[in-house]
Amino acid sequence: MWETILSFHRLRDRRGSTVFGKWRKESRTRLNGEARLLSAVVPPRGYFPDFLTPAGEGAEPLGLDAGIEVLRDTPTDRIRGELALLTGQGAAGRRHTPGSLPEVLAEGRTEPLGRLISTLRAYHRAAVEPYWPHIRASVEADRALRGRALLDGGADELLATLPPMIRWRAPVLEADYPVDRELRLDGRGLLLQPSFFCRGTPVVYRDPGLPPVLVYPVTHPGAPASAEPGPWLGRLVGHTRSAVLRSIGNGCTTSELARRTGVSLASASQHACVLREAGLVRTLRHGSSVLHTLTPLGAALLRGGAPLAVP
């Protein structure tokens, strides 16, 4: 749900053409009026209603189907209150004409909400679903990087390695944000949610009573791409490279890869480079070293082409 809504911001944003330009062009050709309807509840920038990105139990992020069902059950009073921020009092500072989608949603009728849900599904199929393997690989690579930091130095190290727009100055986590805000956890946990389509600044719920979530941008080594094997796949032959791919597993540095496979540091680096070019491995910097993780395509290749498990 977060990626779907945030991608709609990127669709209307001309910045970041290196990462998002090709995706924008391809996605727009598949849209059929969804952008016009979603624009009524998701402004080009700034606040959008919290109910569009519902949290699960314990603030865990929800998949699309589960998130849609939670959205469908959103109380009318909450919908009305959050939409009020878009209809005159909100950050966007704009008003909607009578009969517009925010106005009829606020009335609590089921038909407009069903129309919004159908539009969200159609938009997701057009703009997010075709690129999901690449999006998921980007998020999983970031999670591996943060997990390594947590193991190396605990929560302090984890928070210190977040992107540069977020700064850990114990006991406060500071972040660049469009408006001045203060969110107190009061003993609640904080869910760190890396996002492919988040850009520039992190995102939090406007309602401080909701489970605390900090959505932040992942590092982008490249644009969204198909998960289909490319021409580099023909170079993936030989026992050594297969051993390198298996050794990467849930993530390892180049030095660890060399030790696990019994090859030199230069050889491990070269093998990882070929695997990365083939779309089987992602590489992110971790301090003075780099961390390699498998992409969904790399994991599927190790399983002999078995279907990818649903996360």
Phi, psi and omega in degrees: 000318178298313182296323180296311182291315182292330177295330178293329171297313182294330181298326183260004182255125182279351181282165178067039184295331180298318181272317191252353186301308181296319178300316179302311183299314181292318183294319182299329180289340181263351182280149182221063178091356182295323183298322182297316182288317181293331180300336181290335182242350178234096179298162180302332178206164178083205189297138164226154187302137180298330185292346178286342179232070185292152177259150175271193178295136181069020178069013177294140178292147184258149170290174186299309184297314179295320178295321178298319180293321176295318178300319181298329182267010181298128179301144182300322181298322179290317178302314182297316182294318182286325177290336178300332179290342178264348188249032174142318183264350192277183182297328181287336177063035183235158179244149179252147179287153176304137180091355178289166183302313177301323180295313183286330174297320181295340179284348175086010180283148184283331184297313178298322179294320176297323178293320177296317181296317178299322179292319178299317179298314181296319179295317179300317179297325184277320192250341185243312187303317181297339184251009188300319178303318180291318179298312182296321179298321179296317181292317181295324177297320178294319179298320178297320179296315180292324178296321177297319179296321180296318179292324183288320188216015177076194184298324179300315180294320178301310182292329180287341182264003178295163183307158189297341177283359178238129185232129179264111176234084190313134005263027185244134173260112182263148180214143170296136185206149183296332180228160177285125179216155174225121181243116180263130181285326179051045177088352178280153176285164176241121177274120175268118186241098175293142185223135178292319187266357173288139184218138172083292182232153177289174182229139173227164172296145175286325181282113182291348180279347178283159178306128184296125178227134174242108178267126184226156183285141173280165172283133186254102174280348182186174183279163175302139182218162176293153178272006181288145178300138179257188183295340180290342186298332180296341180277352185275078179228156175100151184292325184296313182292325176296321178294322177298314181298316179294323184290334180296319173048239181271011177125135175200158176277171179296320179296317178295322179297318179297317180293319183293328185257352178073030178244170180288163179299318180295320179293318178299319179296320181292318178297317179298324179296315179295319179297323178293317179296332179279356180082017182261344185222144171246148182230127177233148179283137178228095184065235180270359180239184177237153181243125179259137175225158179281144169274168175304324179294319178297318179295320180295323180297320178295329179275006180075028178088010178297150181302146178292138177286145177285127183291000000 
